[in-house]
């Protein structure tokens, strides 16, 4: 959910009634539950590689 679509469009769609807020809440609950089940909140940097990050991301 890092695309600009959610940031730029979702609020207006909810305000206009095109998307029900309950649907958004249910979707977010599923995402947060999965992240919790995967223990991503306890170990959020699991699987990262500092050396690879330095070669992939250039200043």
Secondary structure, DSSP 8 states (H G I E B T S, - for coil): --SHHIIIIIHHHHHTTSS-HHHHHHHHHHHHHHHHHTTTTTSTTTT--HHHHHHHS--
